[in-house]
């Protein structure tokens, strides 16, 4: 029975851990967050895609250990790195990869496999990860042990596509490593998709999210102009979606969030600028459009309140959703959080209704978080739908609210409802 180490037990790492336990691996789930590890040991999942029941079942097998101690990784056969790769002042921060690689390197032995899943710019596996692993182990990558890259494709809260049924792109630093990576993931997922090298695999992830980022920016800017031209952009999008070829539906919203769209395209843009000295104009333009959507939402709300002879300052505003996407508790880089911050700065009394969040993000000061779906919508001067969670009663919201700005086009049409 092979020993598998998953470094990072968040939205990416924990589902992999559970799938691996399910097919018979001995899994060590490493994470630097002691609170998170304690919750996992208690069988309390914080990831929507992994129920607490499934976590407790994995613990009951005796083949899943949540830990903060790299000593527990000793003797591993396979290690997968799924740590964050944030931006720090617009620059890629690979410190989590560097720290994880250095810590696991001392446990690398002949025949081991180390796979990076964290999203990053092309060249990271070969130019950063491999030297760290070789220095710490004293072994040669591709000769003594295997190294590869496989971009994560987790979509939190997606009821149709999960870890096991989403095709897995795989690559290695040489032929033997590529084969080892493909063999490993074939034991977990239904289909693997080999590519030429780690650089192609790294670019695949950035291409996927840059494609989404640019197209969302397109419809966001189109929504701004359509409103000024008195055109129903949502009606036009639905009509365009009837074309069976040559069109893919994207919809406007308050901006982009999560661990991918606000970050991944900038990794690609940074790599192009660093290596080629040229700007990636599509990415830079998409960043500009999407980053300013929260400002646009607040402007639209301000105008609607003005129509009712009310100022934002002192108004009671209810925000529906703080997570970056529906049916998720993930509020990382959420545009809803930015909207809340802007409204607080303008002096509004802001309340957020999000049935998926246990607590408001740390940076939100002055925002009350409620989980009660029976909230009296009529008690607020305005309601802004930012995240269209299914648990909210939108028909009742449309009936009771004085004024609604719906950025997700979730409510039925009504005189008190305005769409983005």
C-alpha positions, 0 to 999 in steps of 0.5 A, spaced: 500 500 500 503 506 497 504 512 502 501 519 499 502 525 502 498 531 500 501 538 502 495 543 503 488 541 505 484 546 502 479 546 496 484 542 492 488 538 497 482 535 501 478 532 495 484 529 492 486 526 499 479 523 500 479 520 493 486 517 494 483 514 501 477 511 497 482 507 492 486 505 498 492 509 499 495 511 506 494 519 506 498 524 510 494 531 509 499 536 511 497 543 512 501 549 516 494 551 519 494 548 526 486 550 526 485 547 520 488 540 522 485 540 528 478 541 525 480 535 520 482 530 525 475 532 529 472 530 522 469 537 521 470 539 514 470 546 511 470 544 504 463 544 501 466 538 496 467 534 502 462 532 507 464 531 514 461 524 513 466 523 508 471 525 512 469 521 518 469 515 514 476 516 511 479 517 518 475 511 520 479 507 515 486 509 519 489 511 512 488 518 513 492 523 517 491 530 518 498 533 520 502 539 521 509 535 522 513 534 515 516 528 519 510 524 518 511 524 510 517 520 512 517 514 507 512 517 502 512 514 495 508 520 492 507 527 494 503 532 491 503 540 492 497 544 492 499 550 496 497 557 495 500 561 489 498 568 491 500 575 488 504 580 492 503 587 490 502 584 483 508 580 483 507 572 483 509 569 490 511 562 490 514 562 497 509 557 499 511 552 494 519 553 496 517 552 503 513 546 501 519 543 496 524 544 501 520 541 507 519 535 503 525 534 499 529 531 505 524 525 505 525 524 497 528 517 496 529 513 490 523 512 486 519 517 489 514 522 485 513 529 487 507 533 483 506 540 483 499 542 482 499 549 484 497 554 479 504 558 477 507 561 471 510 556 465 517 554 467 516 553 475 517 546 475 523 545 472 526 552 474 524 552 481 521 546 484 526 541 481 533 545 484 530 545 491 528 537 491 535 536 488 538 540 493 535 537 499 535 530 497 542 529 494 538 525 488 537 527 481 530 529 478 528 524 472 534 519 474 533 517 481 526 520 482 520 523 478 517 530 478 511 532 474 506 537 474 498 537 473 494 543 474 488 543 479 481 543 476 477 543 482 471 548 481 468 548 488 461 547 489 460 544 482 455 538 483 457 535 476 464 536 475 468 534 481 475 531 482 474 524 479 470 525 473 474 532 470 480 530 465 487 531 469 492 534 465 499 531 466 506 532 465 513 530 467 520 533 467 522 527 462 519 521 459 519 516 465 516 522 470 511 523 465 509 516 465 509 516 473 505 522 473 500 519 469 500 512 472 498 515 479 493 520 477 490 514 473 488 511 479 484 517 482 481 520 476 477 517 470 481 520 464 488 523 464 491 528 458 498 527 457 502 533 454 509 534 452 512 537 458 511 541 464 511 548 461 505 546 457 501 543 463 503 549 466 500 554 461 494 549 460 491 552 467 493 559 465 490 559 458 483 556 461 483 561 466 485 567 462 480 565 457 474 565 462 477 572 465 477 575 458 470 573 456 467 575 463 471 582 462 468 583 455 460 581 458 462 586 464 464 592 459 458 590 455 453 590 460 456 597 462 455 600 455 448 596 454 445 600 460 447 607 458 444 605 451 438 602 454 439 595 452 437 589 456 444 585 455 441 579 459 436 578 453 441 579 448 446 574 451 440 569 452 438 570 445 446 569 442 446 563 447 441 559 442 446 559 436 449 552 436 456 554 434 461 559 435 458 562 441 459 560 448 455 564 454 458 568 459 454 573 464 456 579 467 457 580 475 460 584 480 467 582 478 471 576 479 474 572 485 476 566 488 483 563 487 484 563 480 481 568 475 483 574 479 490 571 480 492 566 474 492 571 468 497 575 472 502 570 472 501 569 465 502 576 464 508 577 469 512 571 465 511 574 458 513 581 461 519 578 464 521 574 459 519 577 453 519 584 455 512 585 452 505 587 455 500 581 455 494 587 453 488 582 453 490 580 460 491 587 462 485 590 459 481 584 462 484 586 469 482 593 469 475 592 467 474 586 472 477 590 478 473 596 477 466 592 477 465 593 484 466 600 483 460 600 478 456 596 482 456 601 488 455 607 483 449 604 480 446 603 487 448 610 489 444 612 483 438 608 485 438 611 492 438 618 489 432 616 485 429 615 492 432 621 495 436 617 499 444 618 500 448 612 501 451 614 508 446 612 513 442 607 508 441 600 511 444 596 505 443 588 505 448 584 501 446 577 498 452 573 498 460 574 500 462 568 497 465 569 490 461 564 487 454 561 488 453 555 493 460 556 496 463 559 502 470 561 499 470 568 499 477 569 497 478 575 492 471 576 492 468 582 489 462 582 494 467 583 499 470 589 495 463 592 494 462 591 502 468 595 503 466 601 499 459 601 502 462 601 509 467 607 507 461 611 504 457 610 511 452 605 509 450 600 515 451 594 511 449 587 513 451 581 509 446 575 508 450 568 506 448 562 509 454 558 507 459 563 511 461 561 518 464 568 519 465 574 515 472 575 512 477 578 516 478 585 512 471 586 513 470 591 519 463 594 520 459 589 516 454 584 520 454 577 517 447 573 518 445 566 516 438 567 517 434 566 511 428 568 514 431 575 514 426 581 513 428 584 506 423 590 507 427 592 513 433 595 508 433 601 504 436 597 498 438 589 497 444 588 492 444 580 490 452 579 489 452 571 490 446 568 487 446 562 492 440 557 491 438 557 499 436 564 498 428 565 497 429 570 491 421 570 490 420 573 497 426 577 496 422 581 490 416 581 493 418 584 500 424 589 498 424 596 497 429 596 492 434 591 489 440 591 485 441 584 482 448 583 479 446 576 477 440 576 474 437 571 479 430 575 481 424 575 477 423 582 473 419 587 478 418 594 478 423 594 484 428 590 481 434 593 477 439 588 473 446 590 472 
